[in-house]
Amino acid sequence: MPLILNIDTALETASICLAKNGIVLHTAANKEQKDHASWLQTAIAELIQISEFELKDINAIAVTIGPGSYTGLRVGLSSAKGLCYALNIPLIAVSTLELMAYAAQNLEADLLCPMIDARRMEVYTAVYTKSLKEVIRPHAMVLNKDFLSGLLNSNTILIFGNGSNKSLAFLNHGNAIFAEVFFDASNMATMTLEYFVLGRFADIAYCEPAYLKEFFHLPASH
């Protein structure tokens, strides 16, 4: 019955979730991207305070490691590492794109294609099956008309995320499905429970953000 603190600071909205055996107990969120660093530690302390647990009761810390905002990823991972060191508990590292796909598993489509804005016409993206097997591995790319063309001929593909609108002009295909998919740290609860049970822990000393390209700041939302 592990107690896991889940942290997501990769994109515009940061969120945390305390989950027991995969069941969400408490959550908190911050929509001001520039304030993620000052918000996170206070939010964790408040989340623990309103629960019936203490920090020492946590069995693992899970965090999204990217792709996403350079600053946001550093904030989340450094906080997660610090807590893991202090509490002597394991670290669980989660791909932001995989988390997005996990949140979209129940929607109607053969394949899942999350997209994260990477400025101009570039996105971070990947393609997953409904069971989260990688069809196209996470990467940064400049969108073009040939992207997904082969897969779209024989699969319906759900395209979503804050970079997906950029692909509307390129993916004029009947099998391309565009949708808004909400996700936050609460979607990590069952996902990171599976990681915990399987012992899929990251090396605390060597785990780094998955930037996928040169460091930069994602533009703040307006």
C-alpha positions as CSV (number, residue, x, y, z in Angstrom):
1,M,0.0,0.0,0.0
2,P,2.6,2.6,-1.1
3,L,2.1,6.3,-0.4
4,I,3.4,8.2,-3.4
5,L,3.9,12.0,-3.9
6,N,3.4,12.8,-7.6
7,I,4.9,16.1,-9.0
8,D,4.3,17.6,-12.4
9,T,5.9,21.0,-13.2
10,A,6.7,20.3,-16.9
11,L,4.2,22.7,-18.6
12,E,2.1,25.8,-18.0
13,T,0.2,24.4,-15.0
14,A,2.1,22.7,-12.2
15,S,0.4,20.2,-10.0
16,I,1.0,17.7,-7.2
17,C,-0.9,14.7,-6.0
18,L,-0.6,12.5,-2.9
19,A,-1.9,9.0,-3.7
20,K,-2.2,5.9,-1.5
21,N,-2.1,2.6,-3.4
22,G,-3.0,4.4,-6.6
23,I,-6.0,6.3,-5.1
24,V,-5.8,10.1,-5.1
25,L,-6.0,11.6,-1.6
26,H,-5.2,15.2,-2.2
27,T,-4.1,17.5,-5.1
28,A,-3.0,21.1,-5.6
29,A,-2.2,23.1,-8.7
30,N,-0.6,26.3,-9.8
31,K,-1.4,28.0,-13.1
32,E,1.2,30.7,-13.0
33,Q,4.2,29.1,-14.8
34,K,6.7,31.7,-13.6
35,D,5.8,30.9,-10.0
36,H,6.3,27.1,-10.0
37,A,9.6,27.4,-8.1
38,S,8.2,29.4,-5.3
39,W,4.9,27.5,-5.2
40,L,6.1,23.9,-5.1
41,Q,7.7,23.4,-1.7
42,T,5.0,25.3,0.1
43,A,2.3,23.3,-1.8
44,I,3.9,20.0,-0.8
45,A,4.1,21.0,2.9
46,E,0.5,22.1,2.8
47,L,-0.6,18.9,1.1
48,I,1.1,16.8,3.7
49,Q,-0.4,18.9,6.5
50,I,-4.0,18.4,5.4
51,S,-3.5,14.6,5.0
52,E,-3.3,12.2,7.9
53,F,0.3,11.4,7.0
54,E,3.8,12.9,7.5
55,L,6.7,13.2,5.1
56,K,8.3,10.2,6.6
57,D,5.3,8.1,5.6
58,I,5.9,8.7,1.9
59,N,7.3,5.6,0.1
60,A,8.4,7.2,-3.2
61,I,8.4,10.5,-5.1
62,A,7.4,10.5,-8.7
63,V,8.1,13.4,-11.1
64,T,7.7,14.2,-14.8
65,I,11.1,14.6,-16.3
66,G,10.1,16.1,-19.7
67,P,10.0,17.2,-22.3
68,G,8.7,20.5,-21.3
69,S,9.8,23.8,-19.8
70,Y,13.5,23.9,-19.0
71,T,12.9,25.8,-15.8
72,G,9.9,23.8,-14.8
73,L,11.6,20.5,-15.3
74,R,14.6,21.6,-13.2
75,V,12.2,22.8,-10.4
76,G,10.3,19.5,-10.3
77,L,13.2,17.2,-10.5
78,S,15.5,19.0,-8.0
79,S,12.7,19.1,-5.5
80,A,11.9,15.4,-6.0
81,K,15.6,14.4,-5.7
82,G,16.0,16.5,-2.5
83,L,13.0,14.8,-0.9
84,C,14.2,11.3,-2.0
85,Y,17.7,11.9,-0.5
86,A,16.3,13.3,2.7
87,L,13.7,10.5,3.2
88,N,15.9,7.7,1.7
89,I,13.1,6.7,-0.7
90,P,13.1,5.8,-4.4
91,L,12.5,8.2,-7.3
92,I,10.1,7.5,-10.1
93,A,10.7,9.3,-13.4
94,V,7.8,9.7,-15.8
95,S,7.9,11.0,-19.4
96,T,5.6,14.0,-19.8
97,L,4.4,12.6,-23.2
98,E,3.7,9.2,-21.7
99,L,1.7,10.8,-18.9
100,M,-0.3,12.7,-21.5
101,A,-1.0,9.5,-23.4
102,Y,-1.9,7.7,-20.2
103,A,-4.5,10.4,-19.5
104,A,-6.0,9.8,-23.0
105,Q,-6.2,6.0,-22.9
106,N,-9.9,5.8,-22.6
107,L,-10.7,8.0,-25.6
108,E,-11.7,6.5,-28.9
109,A,-8.6,6.1,-31.2
110,D,-6.2,3.4,-32.3
111,L,-3.1,5.4,-31.5
112,L,-2.3,8.4,-29.2
113,C,-0.1,11.3,-30.3
114,P,0.5,13.9,-27.6
115,M,2.2,17.2,-28.7
116,I,4.0,19.8,-26.6
117,D,4.7,23.2,-28.0
118,A,8.4,23.8,-28.7
119,R,8.2,27.2,-30.3
120,R,7.6,28.2,-33.9
121,M,6.4,25.1,-35.9
122,E,8.3,22.7,-33.7
123,V,6.8,20.3,-31.2
124,Y,7.8,17.5,-28.8
125,T,5.8,14.5,-29.7
126,A,5.6,10.7,-29.8
127,V,3.0,8.1,-30.8
128,Y,1.8,5.4,-28.4
129,T,-0.6,2.4,-28.6
130,K,-3.5,2.4,-26.2
131,S,-1.3,0.1,-23.9
132,L,1.4,2.8,-24.0
133,K,3.8,1.0,-26.3
134,E,6.0,3.4,-28.3
135,V,5.2,3.4,-32.0
136,I,7.3,6.6,-32.5
137,R,9.7,7.4,-29.7
138,P,9.7,10.9,-28.0
139,H,11.5,13.5,-30.1
140,A,11.5,17.1,-31.1
141,M,10.5,17.8,-34.7
142,V,9.4,20.6,-37.1
143,L,5.9,19.7,-38.3
144,N,5.5,18.7,-41.9
145,K,2.8,17.2,-44.1
146,D,4.5,13.7,-44.1
147,F,4.4,13.4,-40.3
148,L,2.0,10.5,-39.4
149,S,1.0,10.0,-43.1
150,G,1.8,6.3,-43.1
151,L,0.2,5.6,-39.7
152,L,-2.9,7.6,-40.6
153,N,-3.7,5.4,-43.6
154,S,-4.5,2.5,-41.4
155,N,-5.1,4.0,-37.9
156,T,-7.2,6.6,-36.2
157,I,-4.9,8.8,-34.3
158,L,-5.8,11.1,-31.4
159,I,-3.7,14.3,-31.5
160,F,-3.7,16.5,-28.5
161,G,-1.7,18.7,-26.2
162,N,-0.7,22.4,-26.3
163,G,1.2,21.9,-29.5
164,S,-1.5,20.0,-31.4
165,N,-3.1,23.1,-33.0
166,K,0.1,23.7,-35.0
167,S,-0.5,20.4,-36.8
168,L,-4.1,21.2,-38.0
169,A,-2.8,22.6,-41.3
170,F,-0.6,19.5,-41.9
171,L,-2.9,16.7,-40.9
172,N,-5.9,17.1,-43.1
173,H,-6.9,13.4,-42.9
174,G,-10.1,11.7,-41.9
175,N,-8.3,9.5,-39.4
176,A,-6.7,12.4,-37.6
177,I,-8.8,13.2,-34.4
178,F,-8.1,16.4,-32.5
179,A,-9.2,16.8,-28.9
180,E,-8.4,18.5,-25.7
181,V,-7.2,16.1,-23.1
182,F,-6.8,17.4,-19.5
183,F,-4.1,15.9,-17.4
184,D,-2.3,16.7,-14.2
185,A,-0.4,15.0,-11.4
186,S,-3.6,13.1,-10.4
187,N,-3.3,11.1,-13.6
188,M,0.1,9.9,-12.3
189,A,-1.5,8.0,-9.4
190,T,-2.2,4.6,-11.0
191,M,0.7,5.0,-13.4
192,T,3.3,5.5,-10.7
193,L,1.8,2.7,-8.6
194,E,2.6,0.4,-11.5
195,Y,6.1,1.7,-11.6
196,F,6.5,1.2,-7.8
197,V,5.2,-2.4,-7.9
198,L,7.5,-3.2,-10.8
199,G,10.5,-1.5,-9.2
200,R,11.0,0.9,-12.1
201,F,13.0,3.4,-10.1
202,A,15.3,6.1,-11.5
203,D,18.9,6.6,-10.3
204,I,18.6,9.6,-8.0
205,A,22.2,10.7,-8.7
206,Y,22.1,10.5,-12.5
207,C,18.5,11.1,-13.4
208,E,18.3,14.2,-15.6
209,P,15.4,16.0,-17.4
210,A,14.5,14.8,-20.9
211,Y,14.9,18.1,-22.7
212,L,15.0,16.4,-26.2
213,K,16.7,19.6,-27.6
214,E,18.7,22.6,-26.5
215,F,17.5,24.3,-23.3
216,F,14.8,26.9,-23.6
217,H,11.8,28.3,-21.8
218,L,8.4,27.5,-23.1
219,P,6.4,30.7,-23.6
220,A,4.1,31.5,-20.7
221,S,0.4,31.0,-21.4
222,H,-1.8,34.1,-21.6
